[in-house]
Amino acid sequence: MQYRILSEISEKDFDLFRSLIKKEVGISLRHSKKKMLGLKLSRRLQDLGLSSYFDYYHYILKPESVKELQCLVNIITIDQTSFFRGEKQFELLRERVLPELVQRKAEEKRIRIWSSGCSTGQEPYSLAMLVYEMDNVSISWDIKILATDANTQSLKIAYLGKYRADQVAEVPSDYLIKYFRKETSKGEEVFRIKKSLKQRLIFRRLNLLKSINQLKWPIGLIFCRNVMIYFDFATKKKIIDQFYNLLEPEGYLCLGLSESLLGIDDRFSLIERAIYRKKE
Ligand SMILES: C[S@@+](CC[C@H](N)C(=O)[O-])C[C@H]1O[C@@H](n2cnc3c(N)ncnc32)[C@H](O)[C@@H]1O
């Protein structure tokens, strides 16, 4: 479809969408994102045959437009990710965090990990590979990695587990051989996650603002990296409190490298590199 350039989104319409987006997914859009939002929305409203941002806003709010609200979430969330993103954190996980966790679970042989805001799957698959590379962990262990996101489009890609060669550039070559199958798709070389790894992952749509309370498992390690960066203080505090309640005693919480719990919650101790341990 050929898209027309619509007139720029007005301040009033931008404020309407900004409030709606904050209420739905917690993202506080800065004013500098006004043009970008207008561009993203203009395509969608042309797909729907609507001619103004205001009409689109009211279309989304209709009770029968639940699906359109999901579409808006898919449009405005940022899916940037990569395998082993934040290499230093993965080093720390491999050298210290996972060995501690595995030791604690030596009898039970049961580990629960949650990648909240998993985007297109590179983060939970990286975690899964790392866990299976740990000494003393065998295929007989009961390991589940819950991978959730609010963006259903990203989740579809995550579930598919099929990546281009440039997307797997950060995967060590021995892991690539062990955990991926090389295929050709439409003349292009692609790498598909093997079933043996994929079956340890559970993919679900989960909006951190609305549905954390659906989770009942005690979790050993929660990843929430680069998800809450645009959330306000109160929202972060509430989500961290819910993470605290879900974590096992001495469970771990891993944030993005630029994120911190400073001034938000003191019931965690910082290990290093934005990885925290629940105090008791
Ligand atoms: C920048 S990506 C980070 C992906 C991965 N954690 C990483 O660090 O590579 C942020 C992800 O958070 C998701 N997200 C944003 N708001 C969310 C919310 N309220 N609930 C669940 N996921 C959310 C987005 O859809 C996106 O996939």
The ligand as an SDF file (V2000), in Angstrom:
LIG
                    3D

 27 29  0  0  0  0  0  0  0  0999 V2000
   13.7160   -2.6840   24.0310 C   0  0  0  0  0  0  0  0  0  0  0  0
   12.8750   -4.2090   24.1900 S   0  0  0  0  0  0  0  0  0  0  0  0
   13.9470   -5.0840   25.2930 C   0  0  0  0  0  0  0  0  0  0  0  0
   14.0190   -6.5520   24.9730 C   0  0  0  0  0  0  0  0  0  0  0  0
   14.9630   -7.3620   25.8720 C   0  0  0  0  0  0  0  0  0  0  0  0
   14.5060   -7.3810   27.2350 N   0  0  0  0  0  0  0  0  0  0  0  0
   16.3690   -6.8350   25.7850 C   0  0  0  0  0  0  0  0  0  0  0  0
   16.8110   -6.1230   26.6930 O   0  0  0  0  0  0  0  0  0  0  0  0
   17.0440   -7.0970   24.7850 O   0  0  0  0  0  0  0  0  0  0  0  0
   11.5160   -3.7500   25.2950 C   0  0  0  0  0  0  0  0  0  0  0  0
   10.3840   -4.7440   25.2810 C   0  0  0  0  0  0  0  0  0  0  0  0
    9.5020   -4.4460   26.3610 O   0  0  0  0  0  0  0  0  0  0  0  0
    8.1790   -4.6760   25.9240 C   0  0  0  0  0  0  0  0  0  0  0  0
    7.2370   -3.9180   26.7740 N   0  0  0  0  0  0  0  0  0  0  0  0
    7.0700   -2.5830   26.8440 C   0  0  0  0  0  0  0  0  0  0  0  0
    6.0940   -2.2870   27.7210 N   0  0  0  0  0  0  0  0  0  0  0  0
    5.6510   -3.4680   28.2260 C   0  0  0  0  0  0  0  0  0  0  0  0
    4.6580   -3.8160   29.1800 C   0  0  0  0  0  0  0  0  0  0  0  0
    3.8940   -2.8960   29.7840 N   0  0  0  0  0  0  0  0  0  0  0  0
    4.4680   -5.1250   29.4420 N   0  0  0  0  0  0  0  0  0  0  0  0
    5.2220   -6.0710   28.8350 C   0  0  0  0  0  0  0  0  0  0  0  0
    6.1560   -5.8030   27.9220 N   0  0  0  0  0  0  0  0  0  0  0  0
    6.3790   -4.5060   27.6170 C   0  0  0  0  0  0  0  0  0  0  0  0
    8.1950   -4.2230   24.4760 C   0  0  0  0  0  0  0  0  0  0  0  0
    7.1210   -4.7610   23.7340 O   0  0  0  0  0  0  0  0  0  0  0  0
    9.5590   -4.7010   24.0070 C   0  0  0  0  0  0  0  0  0  0  0  0
    9.4880   -5.9670   23.4280 O   0  0  0  0  0  0  0  0  0  0  0  0
  1  2  1  0
  2  3  1  0
  2 10  1  0
  3  4  1  0
  4  5  1  0
  5  6  1  0
  5  7  1  0
  7  8  2  0
  7  9  1  0
 10 11  1  0
 11 12  1  0
 11 26  1  0
 12 13  1  0
 13 14  1  0
 13 24  1  0
 14 15  1  0
 14 23  1  0
 15 16  2  0
 16 17  1  0
 17 18  1  0
 17 23  2  0
 18 19  1  0
 18 20  2  0
 20 21  1  0
 21 22  2  0
 22 23  1  0
 24 25  1  0
 24 26  1  0
 26 27  1  0
M  CHG  2   2   1   9  -1
M  END
$$$$
